[in-house]
Amino acid sequence: MDDSQDNPYAVGYFGYACGLAGRRAEADRALLELKELAQHGYVPPLANAFVFLGLGQMDDVFKWLDRAFEERDCRRFAYFLVDPIFDPLRSDPRFGELLRRVGLPP
């Protein structure tokens, strides 16, 4: 296992890219890798959310975003306002509600 596979965000972004590219099996493997990493340490919920975002599974994306909020793992939420990775979420009312809960403008 190389160092990037020990980084949950690297695995999450890889899974995101695979999902966007239609490489479902590799995205699923990224989810498994995140699950394995969670057995040995903390995996930020956003890492899982990224993979589901790439797969277009919005209910799962919001499940993991809600979990990030509940765990107070909101350091990266400011990126929601500017990062184009989140563009597919902007029209969903759940996204605006999440921004409000975090204290960001919808």
MDTraj code that builds the backbone (N, CA, C; nanometers):
import mdtraj as md
import numpy as np

residues = "MET ASP ASP SER GLN ASP ASN PRO TYR ALA VAL GLY TYR PHE GLY TYR ALA CYS GLY LEU ALA GLY ARG ARG ALA GLU ALA ASP ARG ALA LEU LEU GLU LEU LYS GLU LEU ALA GLN HIS GLY TYR VAL PRO PRO LEU ALA ASN ALA PHE VAL PHE LEU GLY LEU GLY GLN MET ASP ASP VAL PHE LYS TRP LEU ASP ARG ALA PHE GLU GLU ARG ASP CYS ARG ARG PHE ALA TYR PHE LEU VAL ASP PRO ILE PHE ASP PRO LEU ARG SER ASP PRO ARG PHE GLY GLU LEU LEU ARG ARG VAL GLY LEU PRO PRO".split()
xyz = np.array([
    [0.0850, -0.1180, 0.0000],
    [0.0000, 0.0000, 0.0000],
    [0.0890, 0.1236, 0.0000],
    [0.0692, 0.2154, -0.0951],
    [0.1494, 0.3366, -0.0953],
    [0.0864, 0.4410, -0.0032],
    [0.1609, 0.5507, 0.0198],
    [0.1165, 0.6517, 0.1158],
    [-0.0174, 0.7140, 0.0800],
    [-0.0477, 0.7310, -0.0492],
    [-0.1742, 0.7957, -0.0876],
    [-0.2935, 0.7107, -0.0461],
    [-0.2745, 0.5792, -0.0382],
    [-0.3846, 0.4926, 0.0031],
    [-0.4087, 0.4997, 0.1533],
    [-0.3152, 0.5564, 0.2280],
    [-0.3343, 0.5766, 0.3707],
    [-0.4074, 0.7074, 0.3987],
    [-0.4223, 0.7907, 0.3000],
    [-0.4874, 0.9200, 0.3149],
    [-0.6327, 0.9071, 0.2713],
    [-0.7278, 0.9163, 0.3649],
    [-0.8681, 0.8981, 0.3281],
    [-0.9160, 0.9956, 0.2198],
    [-0.8672, 1.1191, 0.2237],
    [-0.9096, 1.2152, 0.1215],
    [-0.8581, 1.1758, -0.0165],
    [-0.7353, 1.1254, -0.0227],
    [-0.6821, 1.0805, -0.1521],
    [-0.7659, 0.9649, -0.2065],
    [-0.8017, 0.8720, -0.1189],
    [-0.8854, 0.7592, -0.1607],
    [-1.0231, 0.8096, -0.2036],
    [-1.0785, 0.9044, -0.1274],
    [-1.2095, 0.9599, -0.1614],
    [-1.2102, 1.0317, -0.2955],
    [-1.1076, 1.1127, -0.3190],
    [-1.1001, 1.1833, -0.4474],
    [-1.0768, 1.0860, -0.5637],
    [-0.9975, 0.9829, -0.5392],
    [-0.9769, 0.8807, -0.6423],
    [-1.1100, 0.8139, -0.6758],
    [-1.1852, 0.7770, -0.5726],
    [-1.3165, 0.7161, -0.5941],
    [-1.4114, 0.8098, -0.6660],
    [-1.4030, 0.9385, -0.6342],
    [-1.4838, 1.0403, -0.7020],
    [-1.4523, 1.0406, -0.8516],
    [-1.3241, 1.0453, -0.8837],
    [-1.2822, 1.0481, -1.0242],
    [-1.3248, 0.9209, -1.0967],
    [-1.3111, 0.8078, -1.0301],
    [-1.3527, 0.6816, -1.0919],
    [-1.5032, 0.6815, -1.1179],
    [-1.5793, 0.7299, -1.0216],
    [-1.7240, 0.7368, -1.0398],
    [-1.7621, 0.8241, -1.1575],
    [-1.6992, 0.9413, -1.1678],
    [-1.7270, 1.0316, -1.2800],
    [-1.6915, 0.9679, -1.4135],
    [-1.5854, 0.8874, -1.4127],
    [-1.5384, 0.8234, -1.5361],
    [-1.6177, 0.6978, -1.5703],
    [-1.7149, 0.6635, -1.4856],
    [-1.7940, 0.5440, -1.5118],
    [-1.7245, 0.4153, -1.4733],
    [-1.6198, 0.4262, -1.3942],
    [-1.5448, 0.3084, -1.3501],
    [-1.5976, 0.2650, -1.2124],
    [-1.7180, 0.2119, -1.2134],
    [-1.7916, 0.1783, -1.0923],
    [-1.7151, 0.0806, -1.0024],
    [-1.6548, -0.0200, -1.0602],
    [-1.5836, -0.1197, -0.9788],
    [-1.4703, -0.0546, -0.8994],
    [-1.3993, 0.0390, -0.9606],
    [-1.2901, 0.1055, -0.8904],
    [-1.3424, 0.2003, -0.7834],
    [-1.4538, 0.2664, -0.8113],
    [-1.5155, 0.3521, -0.7097],
    [-1.5611, 0.2681, -0.5908],
    [-1.6194, 0.1535, -0.6195],
    [-1.6612, 0.0629, -0.5120],
    [-1.5412, 0.0151, -0.4308],
    [-1.4285, -0.0093, -0.4976],
    [-1.3071, -0.0496, -0.4260],
    [-1.2576, 0.0637, -0.3351],
    [-1.2735, 0.1871, -0.3815],
    [-1.2353, 0.3012, -0.2971],
    [-1.3213, 0.3052, -0.1709],
    [-1.4500, 0.2772, -0.1859],
    [-1.5375, 0.2726, -0.0678],
    [-1.4944, 0.1623, 0.0282],
    [-1.4555, 0.0483, -0.0263],
    [-1.4053, -0.0606, 0.0586],
    [-1.2759, -0.0209, 0.1291],
    [-1.1899, 0.0477, 0.0568],
    [-1.0639, 0.0937, 0.1155],
    [-1.0907, 0.1906, 0.2305],
    [-1.1871, 0.2801, 0.2118],
    [-1.2216, 0.3731, 0.3197],
    [-1.2760, 0.2986, 0.4411],
    [-1.3548, 0.1954, 0.4150],
    [-1.4085, 0.1148, 0.5246],
    [-1.2956, 0.0448, 0.6006],
    [-1.1976, -0.0063, 0.5274],
    [-1.0826, -0.0706, 0.5908],
    [-0.9993, 0.0299, 0.6708],
    [-0.9782, 0.1486, 0.6138],
    [-0.9038, 0.2516, 0.6853],
    [-0.9736, 0.2897, 0.8152],
    [-1.1061, 0.2899, 0.8140],
    [-1.1841, 0.3270, 0.9325],
    [-1.1670, 0.2256, 1.0455],
    [-1.1252, 0.1054, 1.0123],
    [-1.1016, 0.0051, 1.1162],
    [-0.9741, 0.0339, 1.1947],
    [-0.8881, 0.1200, 1.1390],
    [-0.7592, 0.1474, 1.2016],
    [-0.7406, 0.2928, 1.2407],
    [-0.8359, 0.3771, 1.2067],
    [-0.8231, 0.5187, 1.2393],
    [-0.9444, 0.5961, 1.1897],
    [-0.9377, 0.7242, 1.2092],
    [-1.0490, 0.8107, 1.1720],
    [-1.0513, 0.8345, 1.0216],
    [-1.1667, 0.8169, 0.9628],
    [-1.1888, 0.8491, 0.8220],
    [-1.2947, 0.9586, 0.8177],
    [-1.2593, 1.0762, 0.7684],
    [-1.3566, 1.1843, 0.7622],
    [-1.4754, 1.1453, 0.6735],
    [-1.5968, 1.1727, 0.7186],
    [-1.7141, 1.1394, 0.6388],
    [-1.7107, 1.1995, 0.4977],
    [-1.6458, 1.3146, 0.4826],
    [-1.6390, 1.3767, 0.3501],
    [-1.5683, 1.2873, 0.2491],
    [-1.4744, 1.2067, 0.2938],
    [-1.4042, 1.1172, 0.2008],
    [-1.5034, 1.0218, 0.1353],
    [-1.5956, 0.9678, 0.2138],
    [-1.6996, 0.8812, 0.1579],
    [-1.7958, 0.9610, 0.0701],
    [-1.8294, 1.0814, 0.1145],
    [-1.9215, 1.1653, 0.0372],
    [-1.8670, 1.1910, -0.1029],
    [-1.7358, 1.2123, -0.1138],
    [-1.6769, 1.2380, -0.2452],
    [-1.6997, 1.1219, -0.3410],
    [-1.6819, 1.0004, -0.2929],
    [-1.6995, 0.8836, -0.3800],
    [-1.8448, 0.8770, -0.4272],
    [-1.9379, 0.8923, -0.3356],
    [-2.0789, 0.8858, -0.3742],
    [-2.1169, 1.0014, -0.4667],
    [-2.0524, 1.1167, -0.4494],
    [-2.0771, 1.2285, -0.5399],
    [-2.0348, 1.1916, -0.6818],
    [-1.9202, 1.1291, -0.6953],
    [-1.8736, 1.0846, -0.8268],
    [-1.9659, 0.9818, -0.8894],
    [-2.0264, 0.9004, -0.8042],
    [-2.1198, 0.7986, -0.8530],
    [-2.2597, 0.8550, -0.8795],
    [-2.2818, 0.9793, -0.8388],
    [-2.4128, 1.0410, -0.8599],
    [-2.5192, 0.9919, -0.7631],
    [-2.4790, 0.9341, -0.6512],
    [-2.5724, 0.8815, -0.5519],
    [-2.5955, 0.9879, -0.4440],
    [-2.6848, 1.0830, -0.4753],
    [-2.7009, 1.2011, -0.3917],
    [-2.7545, 1.1712, -0.2525],
    [-2.8419, 1.0737, -0.2376],
    [-2.8902, 1.0407, -0.1035],
    [-2.7758, 0.9971, -0.0143],
    [-2.6844, 0.9180, -0.0696],
    [-2.5673, 0.8752, 0.0076],
    [-2.4727, 0.9918, 0.0340],
    [-2.4591, 1.0822, -0.0623],
    [-2.3755, 1.2009, -0.0409],
    [-2.4266, 1.2770, 0.0806],
    [-2.5569, 1.3029, 0.0831],
    [-2.6112, 1.3815, 0.1937],
    [-2.6072, 1.3052, 0.3255],
    [-2.6164, 1.1740, 0.3215],
    [-2.6018, 1.0943, 0.4437],
    [-2.4640, 1.1182, 0.5045],
    [-2.3612, 1.1169, 0.4208],
    [-2.2251, 1.1361, 0.4705],
    [-2.1975, 1.2812, 0.5072],
    [-2.2565, 1.3762, 0.4348],
    [-2.2405, 1.5171, 0.4717],
    [-2.3071, 1.5452, 0.6055],
    [-2.4238, 1.4885, 0.6272],
    [-2.4911, 1.5030, 0.7564],
    [-2.4069, 1.4422, 0.8685],
    [-2.3464, 1.3292, 0.8405],
    [-2.2611, 1.2653, 0.9399],
    [-2.1414, 1.3540, 0.9728],
    [-2.0841, 1.4182, 0.8706],
    [-1.9725, 1.5105, 0.8938],
    [-2.0165, 1.6242, 0.9849],
    [-2.1352, 1.6767, 0.9607],
    [-2.1876, 1.7839, 1.0446],
    [-2.2082, 1.7344, 1.1879],
    [-2.2678, 1.6177, 1.2029],
    [-2.2936, 1.5619, 1.3358],
    [-2.1641, 1.5371, 1.4130],
    [-2.0595, 1.4973, 1.3413],
    [-1.9297, 1.4721, 1.4046],
    [-1.8482, 1.5993, 1.4221],
    [-1.9051, 1.7104, 1.3809],
    [-1.8369, 1.8404, 1.3882],
    [-1.7089, 1.8418, 1.3054],
    [-1.7082, 1.7640, 1.1998],
    [-1.5944, 1.7599, 1.1081],
    [-1.6272, 1.8532, 0.9912],
    [-1.6324, 1.9809, 1.0212],
    [-1.6825, 2.0803, 0.9255],
    [-1.5731, 2.1719, 0.8722],
    [-1.4470, 2.1401, 0.8997],
    [-1.3383, 2.2297, 0.8585],
    [-1.3397, 2.2580, 0.7093],
    [-1.3761, 2.1618, 0.6302],
    [-1.3720, 2.1778, 0.4846],
    [-1.5034, 2.2299, 0.4268],
    [-1.6016, 2.2529, 0.5108],
    [-1.7317, 2.2958, 0.4601],
    [-1.7253, 2.4327, 0.3915],
    [-1.6294, 2.5166, 0.4266],
    [-1.6171, 2.6466, 0.3606],
    [-1.5935, 2.6299, 0.2108],
    [-1.5330, 2.5188, 0.1716],
    [-1.5100, 2.4915, 0.0299],
    [-1.6415, 2.4719, -0.0459],
    [-1.7483, 2.4405, 0.0265],
    [-1.8782, 2.4205, -0.0388],
    [-1.9197, 2.5424, -0.1194],
    [-1.8749, 2.6603, -0.0757],
    [-1.9162, 2.7837, -0.1413],
    [-1.8459, 2.8070, -0.2741],
    [-1.7274, 2.7493, -0.2917],
    [-1.6470, 2.7826, -0.4097],
    [-1.6018, 2.6643, -0.4935],
    [-1.5929, 2.5465, -0.4350],
    [-1.5374, 2.4316, -0.5060],
    [-1.6395, 2.3764, -0.6061],
    [-1.6034, 2.3702, -0.7341],
    [-1.6973, 2.3207, -0.8357],
    [-1.7354, 2.1735, -0.8181],
    [-1.6597, 2.0986, -0.7364],
    [-1.6959, 1.9593, -0.7132],
    [-1.8377, 1.9500, -0.6544],
    [-1.8783, 2.0546, -0.5841],
    [-2.0093, 2.0542, -0.5199],
    [-2.1206, 2.1130, -0.6074],
    [-2.0894, 2.1534, -0.7297],
    [-2.1915, 2.2105, -0.8190],
    [-2.3142, 2.1205, -0.8357],
    [-2.2987, 1.9889, -0.8479],
    [-2.4179, 1.9052, -0.8647],
    [-2.5134, 1.9079, -0.7441],
    [-2.4650, 1.9564, -0.6296],
    [-2.5480, 1.9607, -0.5095],
    [-2.6231, 2.0923, -0.4926],
    [-2.5782, 2.1950, -0.5594],
    [-2.6279, 2.3308, -0.5326],
    [-2.7785, 2.3466, -0.5535],
    [-2.8363, 2.2749, -0.6468],
    [-2.9798, 2.2895, -0.6728],
    [-3.0657, 2.2050, -0.5793],
    [-3.0032, 2.1216, -0.4988],
    [-3.0769, 2.0353, -0.4060],
    [-3.1060, 2.1137, -0.2777],
    [-3.2321, 2.1197, -0.2355],
    [-3.2657, 2.1944, -0.1132],
    [-3.1892, 2.1462, 0.0104],
    [-3.1495, 2.0205, 0.0113],
    [-3.0738, 1.9685, 0.1259],
    [-2.9383, 2.0376, 0.1386],
    [-2.8835, 2.0806, 0.0257],
    [-2.7541, 2.1482, 0.0283],
    [-2.7667, 2.2838, 0.0971],
    [-2.8688, 2.3602, 0.0587],
    [-2.8921, 2.4897, 0.1221],
    [-2.9173, 2.4754, 0.2710],
    [-2.9928, 2.3742, 0.3093],
    [-3.0199, 2.3495, 0.4510],
    [-2.8912, 2.3143, 0.5255],
    [-2.8062, 2.2339, 0.4646],
    [-2.6794, 2.1981, 0.5272],
    [-2.5917, 2.3222, 0.5449],
    [-2.5863, 2.4070, 0.4437],
    [-2.5081, 2.5299, 0.4551],
    [-2.5587, 2.6152, 0.5703],
    [-2.6908, 2.6263, 0.5838],
    [-2.7483, 2.7051, 0.6939],
    [-2.7097, 2.6461, 0.8294],
    [-2.7162, 2.5142, 0.8411],
    [-2.6822, 2.4492, 0.9686],
    [-2.5370, 2.4731, 1.0051],
    [-2.4503, 2.4776, 0.9042],
    [-2.3086, 2.4986, 0.9270],
    [-2.2787, 2.6459, 0.9558],
    [-2.3706, 2.7333, 0.9191],
    [-2.3515, 2.8757, 0.9395],
    [-2.2963, 2.9487, 0.8194],
    [-2.3114, 2.8860, 0.7010],
    [-2.2671, 2.9486, 0.5767],
    [-2.3879, 3.0001, 0.5003],
    [-2.3679, 3.1007, 0.4162],
    [-2.4822, 3.1497, 0.3374],
    [-2.5219, 3.0479, 0.2307],
    [-2.6532, 3.0275, 0.2141],
    [-2.6985, 2.9325, 0.1108],
    [-2.6787, 2.9853, -0.0297],
])
top = md.Topology()
chain = top.add_chain()
for i, resn in enumerate(residues, 1):
    res = top.add_residue(resn, chain, resSeq=i)
    for name in ("N", "CA", "C"):
        top.add_atom(name, md.element.get_by_symbol(name[0]), res)
traj = md.Trajectory(xyz[None], top)
